[in-house]
């Protein structure tokens, strides 16, 4: 079956083709025809199975585009709201359908203005309820979607959801998507859905057991420093850094190049020829660090990637599995490293649950730990270096004024000064802080939606528990420690 078999509106089908979609996923195959027929729907499907397109494509295909809010999508978290809104915009832009994203922590005025111009509103329950109860907005959507319904109930939003539905028209088409179907979800479905059709998709996405999965908790402003510190410490032979947006790819390419790394970027705006040149350089070792978006990395086949870094945690488990699957290939081991903010800890736990895996929490190494690691590498490298005739002549010349021990000390000091680790000593949160935040995240039933404060706790740090091993034995900057400035920077759009 192909997307063209659904007979979507021409402008919507054009967006599907532009996105490169040809065959629908199982949930899309089952759900889209039912939605187009006008049925209410309850669909059980895991995160990352293509749910946004499963509800977005058919409802947008049926929208009139008359300037009113025709669709409402309710999601549990700010991050998911932004992701869903972006994807719906991509599908609806050719049809002139605008989206508005509504969540807490931002000014009411701007969000209200955007709602007035939108065809589809994507909102978290807390902020949406506030706007409706205050009378600041009045909407009459024909299409209403509850996405990640079980997550919203788990976070304590049942009362808010019930209240929101009192403000919505009785004549509507309601769609509910949930990864699990506990009794609370079934009871809610009985209250807000009319004679719903049912779709159930089981997902068998798992991760490679040869991949070590780690995550580090950092404040948002620390991501760049944390990434540089971890690459300095892990010293990957070849790694891919995944970003959510192409502008993030360009910014990181510039930043990492300025730090002396051999790096290049890949995103959807690059021409095919430039893409091929960049990928070839990565495969052949001309660059060591590859920064890419999920879409741009599709079809990338490189067997010797030792590390994958998630600059931000992906929004769904399927993307996570696909990203980290770039390492640990051909029977080799690999390491997947994810940077998360305190607000994203629930997402980590959700992905662990979805894919049936456990990620290990670790602490960003200190400057001293990286320095000690480099010293160990340096000792091993010196022991393996061949003595040249020019080196013998140089030492003889130096011996005219210096004894041999002093010469050795001076050379070692010079090399170490060129390998000095820069930046703050401590980056990110300590283990005790992380454990406390995880406990709070799992107990707090009000967090994540509507912009409630999920905390930026920075208590006493405990610098322990990190994996201090480094097996690759190569410095990603040049061997003498001096920065390499011609690192194959990708194009900037």
C-alpha positions in Angstrom: 0.0 0.0 0.0 1.2 3.5 -0.8 0.2 7.0 0.5 -1.4 7.8 -2.8 -4.0 5.0 -2.2 -5.5 7.2 0.6 -6.7 9.9 -1.9 -5.6 12.7 0.3 -6.1 16.3 -0.8 -3.6 17.2 -3.5 -1.7 19.8 -1.3 -1.4 17.3 1.5 -0.2 14.5 -0.8 2.4 16.9 -2.2 3.8 17.5 1.2 3.9 13.7 1.9 5.8 13.2 -1.4 8.1 16.2 -0.6 8.9 14.5 2.8 10.0 11.4 1.0 7.2 9.2 2.4 6.0 6.4 0.1 4.6 3.5 2.1 2.6 4.1 5.3 3.6 2.6 8.7 1.2 0.0 10.2 -0.6 2.6 12.4 -0.9 4.9 9.4 -2.2 2.1 7.2 -4.9 1.2 9.7 -5.8 4.6 11.1 -5.9 7.0 8.1 -8.8 5.3 6.3 -10.9 5.2 9.5 -10.3 8.9 10.2 -11.1 9.8 6.6 -14.4 8.0 7.0 -15.2 10.2 10.0 -15.0 7.7 12.8 -13.8 8.4 16.3 -10.7 6.4 17.0 -8.8 4.8 19.8 -5.3 3.7 18.7 -2.8 1.8 20.7 0.7 2.5 19.3 4.1 3.2 20.8 5.9 6.5 20.4 7.8 6.7 17.2 5.4 4.6 15.0 4.3 7.5 12.9 1.3 8.6 14.9 1.5 12.3 14.0 1.0 11.5 10.3 -1.6 8.9 11.2 -3.9 11.6 12.6 -2.4 14.7 11.0 -2.7 13.8 7.3 -6.3 12.8 7.3 -7.7 15.6 9.4 -5.7 18.2 7.4 -7.0 16.6 4.2 -10.5 17.3 5.4 -10.0 20.8 6.7 -11.6 23.7 4.9 -8.9 26.3 5.7 -11.5 28.9 6.5 -9.4 30.8 9.0 -10.8 29.2 12.1 -9.2 26.7 14.5 -10.4 23.4 12.9 -8.1 21.0 14.8 -6.9 20.7 18.4 -4.1 18.3 19.4 -3.4 17.8 23.1 0.0 16.4 24.2 1.7 15.9 27.6 4.9 17.9 27.2 6.3 21.1 25.8 8.9 19.1 23.8 6.3 16.9 22.2 4.1 19.9 21.4 6.9 21.5 19.5 7.7 18.3 17.6 4.1 17.6 16.7 3.5 21.3 15.7 6.6 21.3 13.4 5.5 18.0 11.7 2.0 19.2 11.2 3.2 22.5 9.7 5.4 20.6 7.3 2.3 18.6 6.1 0.0 21.5 6.0 2.1 24.4 4.6 1.2 23.7 1.0 -2.5 23.9 1.9 -2.0 27.2 3.8 -2.8 25.5 7.2 -0.9 27.2 10.0 -0.2 25.7 13.4 0.1 27.3 16.9 2.0 25.7 19.7 0.6 26.4 23.2 2.5 25.6 26.5 3.4 27.1 29.8 6.4 29.2 30.6 5.9 31.7 27.7 3.8 34.9 27.3 0.1 34.5 26.9 -0.2 37.3 24.4 2.0 35.8 21.7 0.3 32.5 21.9 -3.2 34.0 21.8 -2.2 35.9 18.6 -0.9 32.8 17.0 -4.1 30.8 17.9 -6.2 33.5 16.1 -4.2 32.8 12.9 -4.0 29.0 13.2 -5.9 26.1 11.7 -4.5 23.7 14.2 -3.6 24.2 17.8 -1.1 21.9 19.5 -1.2 22.4 23.3 -0.3 21.0 26.7 -3.2 20.5 29.1 -2.2 23.0 31.8 -1.8 26.1 29.6 -4.8 25.1 27.4 -7.0 24.9 30.4 -5.8 28.2 31.7 -6.6 29.9 28.4 -10.0 28.4 28.1 -11.1 29.0 31.6 -9.9 32.7 31.5 -12.0 33.3 28.4 -8.9 34.5 26.6 -9.6 32.1 23.7 -12.7 30.4 22.3 -12.3 27.6 19.8 -14.7 25.2 18.1 -12.5 22.5 16.6 -14.1 19.8 14.5 -11.1 17.5 15.0 -9.7 16.8 18.5 -6.7 14.5 19.2 -5.3 13.2 22.5 -1.7 12.1 21.8 0.2 10.1 24.4 -3.0 9.8 26.5 -1.5 7.4 29.0 1.4 9.7 29.6 -0.9 12.6 30.3 -2.9 10.6 32.8 0.3 9.3 34.4 1.4 12.9 34.8 -1.9 13.8 36.6 -3.7 15.6 33.8 -7.0 13.7 33.9 -9.0 16.5 35.6 -7.6 19.1 33.2 -8.5 16.9 30.2 -12.0 16.4 31.4 -12.4 20.1 32.0 -11.0 21.0 28.6 -13.6 18.9 26.9 -16.4 20.9 28.5 -15.3 23.8 26.4 -15.3 21.8 23.1 -18.2 21.3 20.8 -20.2 18.1 21.2 -20.2 17.6 17.4 -16.6 16.7 16.8 -14.4 13.8 15.6 -12.2 12.7 18.5 -9.0 10.6 18.2 -7.1 9.1 21.1 -3.6 7.6 20.8 -1.9 5.8 23.7 1.0 3.4 24.1 -0.9 1.5 26.8 -4.5 0.9 27.6 -5.0 0.9 31.4 -8.5 1.1 32.8 -8.3 4.9 33.3 -7.7 5.3 29.6 -10.6 3.1 28.7 -12.9 5.0 31.1 -11.8 8.3 29.6 -12.4 7.0 26.1 -16.0 6.0 27.1 -16.6 9.6 28.2 -15.2 11.5 25.2 -15.4 9.2 22.2 -18.5 8.1 20.3 -18.6 4.5 19.0 -14.9 4.5 18.3 -13.1 2.2 16.0 -10.0 0.5 17.4 -6.5 0.2 16.1 -3.7 -1.7 17.9 -0.1 -1.8 16.7 2.5 -3.7 18.6 6.1 -2.5 18.3 9.2 -4.7 18.4 11.9 -2.0 18.2 14.9 -3.0 20.3 18.4 -1.9 20.7 21.7 -3.7 19.9 23.1 -5.3 23.1 26.6 -4.5 21.9 26.0 -0.8 22.4 26.7 0.7 25.8 24.0 3.4 26.4 24.9 6.3 28.7 23.3 9.6 29.5 24.6 12.8 31.2 22.4 15.4 32.9 23.4 19.0 32.1 21.8 22.4 32.2 20.7 23.7 28.8 23.5 26.2 28.5 26.1 23.5 29.3 25.5 21.3 26.2 28.3 22.7 24.1 30.9 22.5 26.9 29.7 19.0 27.9 29.9 17.8 24.3 33.5 19.0 23.9 34.5 17.6 27.2 33.1 14.2 26.5 34.7 14.0 23.0 38.0 15.1 24.6 37.7 12.3 27.2 36.1 9.5 25.1 38.4 10.3 22.2 36.3 8.5 19.6 37.9 7.2 16.5 34.8 8.1 14.5 31.5 9.5 15.8 28.2 11.0 14.7 26.5 13.8 16.6 22.7 14.0 16.1 20.8 17.3 16.2 17.2 18.1 15.9 17.4 21.0 13.4 19.7 22.0 10.5 20.5 25.4 12.1 21.8 23.5 15.1 24.0 21.4 12.8 25.5 24.5 11.3 26.1 26.2 14.6 27.7 23.1 16.1 29.9 22.5 13.0 31.3 26.1 13.4 31.7 25.7 17.2 33.5 22.3 17.0 35.7 23.5 14.1 36.7 26.5 16.2 37.7 24.0 19.0 40.1 22.3 16.6 38.1 19.2 15.7 38.0 17.7 12.2 34.2 18.0 11.7 31.6 18.3 9.0 27.8 18.6 8.9 25.0 17.1 7.0 21.4 18.3 6.7 18.6 18.5 4.2 19.6 21.8 2.6 22.8 20.4 1.2 23.0 19.6 -2.5 23.5 15.9 -3.4 27.0 16.4 -4.7 28.1 18.1 -1.5 26.4 15.4 0.5 28.3 12.7 -1.3 31.6 14.5 -0.9 31.0 14.9 2.9 30.0 11.3 3.4 33.0 10.0 1.5 35.3 12.2 3.6 33.7 10.7 6.8 34.0 7.1 5.5 37.6 7.6 4.4 38.8 9.3 7.6 39.1 12.8 6.3 36.8 13.9 9.1 36.3 12.2 12.4 33.1 13.9 13.7 29.9 14.0 11.6 27.1 16.2 12.8 23.7 15.5 11.2 19.9 15.7 11.5 17.8 12.5 11.6 16.4 13.1 8.1 19.8 13.8 6.5 21.4 10.7 8.1 18.8 8.4 6.5 20.6 5.8 4.4 24.0 6.7 5.9 26.0 3.4 6.0 29.3 3.6 7.9 30.6 0.5 9.7 33.3 1.8 11.9 31.5 4.5 14.0 32.6 4.0 17.6 30.4 6.6 19.3 27.0 8.2 18.7 26.2 11.4 20.6 22.6 12.8 21.0 23.1 16.5 21.5 19.4 16.5 22.5 17.4 13.4 23.3 15.2 12.5 20.3 11.5 13.0 20.8 10.6 9.3 20.2 12.0 5.9 20.9 12.1 4.9 17.2 14.4 7.8 16.4 16.6 6.9 19.4 16.9 3.3 18.2 17.8 4.4 14.7 20.3 6.9 15.9 22.3 4.7 18.2 22.1 1.9 15.6 24.8 3.7 13.7 27.4 2.3 16.1 28.0 -1.3 17.2 27.8 -2.6 13.7 29.4 -5.7 12.2 29.7 -7.4 15.6 31.7 -4.5 17.0 30.9 -2.7 20.3 29.8 0.9 20.4 28.8 3.6 22.8 25.7 5.8 22.6 25.8 9.0 24.7 22.9 11.3 25.3 22.8 14.8 26.8 19.6 15.6 28.7 18.4 18.5 30.7 16.7 18.0 34.1 13.3 18.5 32.3 14.0 15.6 29.9 14.5 12.9 32.5 10.9 11.6 32.1 11.6 11.2 28.3 14.6 9.1 29.2 12.5 6.8 31.3 9.8 6.6 28.6 12.3 5.6 25.9 13.8 3.0 28.3 10.3 1.6 28.7 9.5 1.7 25.0 12.6 -0.1 23.8 13.1 -2.4 26.9 16.6 -1.1 27.7 18.3 0.6 30.5 20.6 3.6 30.1 23.4 4.3 32.6 23.6 7.7 34.3 27.1 9.1 34.4 28.9 12.3 35.4 30.8 14.6 33.0 34.6 14.1 33.6 36.4 17.0 35.3 39.3 18.8 33.6 41.8 16.8 35.8 40.3 13.5 34.8 40.6 14.4 31.1 44.2 15.6 31.7 45.1 12.4 33.4 43.6 10.4 30.6 45.6 12.3 28.1 48.8 11.7 30.1 48.2 8.0 30.0 47.7 8.2 26.2 50.9 10.3 25.8 53.0 7.8 27.8 51.7 4.9 25.6 52.3 7.0 22.4 55.9 8.0 23.4 56.7 4.3 24.1 55.6 3.3 20.6 57.2 6.2 18.7 60.2 5.4 16.5 63.4 7.3 17.1 64.6 9.3 14.1 68.0 10.4 13.1 66.9 14.1 13.3 65.7 13.5 16.9 69.1 12.1 17.9 70.8 15.1 16.4 68.5 17.5 18.2 69.2 15.8 21.6 72.9 16.0 21.0 72.6 19.7 20.2 70.6 20.3 23.4 73.2 18.3 25.5 75.7 21.1 24.8 73.9 23.2 27.4 71.5 20.8 29.3 71.7 17.4 30.9 69.6 14.5 29.5 67.0 14.6 32.4 66.4 18.3 32.0 65.9 17.8 28.2 63.3 15.1 28.9 61.5 17.3 31.5 61.4 20.3 29.1 60.1 18.2 26.2 57.4 16.6 28.4 56.4 20.0 29.7 56.1 21.5 26.2 53.9 18.6 25.0 51.7 18.7 28.1 51.2 22.5 27.8 49.9 22.0 24.3 47.4 19.4 25.6 45.9 21.5 28.4 42.2 20.9 28.9 40.2 24.1 28.7 36.8 25.0 30.2 35.1 24.8 33.5 36.3 22.1 36.0 32.8 20.8 36.7 30.1 20.5 34.0 26.6 19.0 34.5 25.0 17.5 37.5 26.4 15.0 40.0 25.0 11.6 40.7 23.2 12.6 43.9 21.5 15.5 42.1 20.5 13.2 39.2 19.1 10.5 41.5 17.0 13.1 43.4 15.7 14.6 40.1 14.7 11.2 38.8 12.9 10.4 42.0 11.0 13.8 41.8 10.3 13.4 38.1 8.7 10.0 38.6 6.7 11.1 41.7 5.6 14.5 40.5 2.4 14.0 38.6 2.1 17.7 37.6 5.3 18.1 35.6 6.1 18.4 32.0 2.9 19.8 30.6 1.6 23.4 30.7 5.1 24.7 31.6 5.2 23.8 35.2 8.6 24.1 36.8 10.4 20.8 36.6 13.4 22.2 38.4 16.9 23.3 37.7 18.3 21.9 41.0 22.0 22.5 41.5 22.8 21.2 44.9 26.1 19.6 46.2 27.8 17.7 43.5 29.1 14.2 44.0 31.8 13.5 41.3 31.7 9.7 41.2 30.4 6.8 39.3 31.5 7.8 35.8 33.1 5.4 33.5 36.7 6.5 33.3 37.8 4.0 30.6 39.1 5.1 27.2 39.8 2.4 24.7 40.4 4.2 21.4 43.8 5.7 22.1 43.5 8.6 19.5 43.2 12.3 20.2 40.5 13.8 18.0 42.6 17.0 17.7 46.0 16.7 16.0 48.6 14.5 17.6 50.8 17.3 18.9 47.8 18.9 20.7 47.7 21.9 18.4 44.3 22.7 17.0 43.7 21.6 13.4 41.9 24.5 11.6 41.1 22.8 8.3 38.5 20.4 9.5 36.2 20.1 6.5 33.5 22.4 7.8 30.1 21.8 6.2 28.2 24.4 4.3 26.3 27.0 6.3 22.8 28.0 5.2 
